[in-house]
């Protein structure tokens, strides 16, 4: 595109004035450089958007209703789902005292 601009500036009235020719070529070059940077940033942002998209149609994706169904099935089978368990009252009291492992009595 820069070569096309230089050739166009050589033809006609612009070609007769060397300082005008240089100014036109510099201005076109600056505009192309700005557009190149903006375009590169835009493509980079589009790629980031595509990489962060969640494919909810993938067979390994577990959505809300499917996750609830799996938890219900696990509970029916008598197996608890993989969720963190709340600490017992004895463990909480031991932590408040600053002790390590709970004492066995």
Buried (B, 14 or more C-beta within 10 A) or exposed (E): EEEEBBEBBEEEEBBEEEEEBEEBBEEBBEEEEEEEEEEEEEEEEEEEEEEEEEEEEEEEEEEEEEEEEEBEEEEEEEEEEEEEEEEEEEEEEBEEEEEEEEEEE
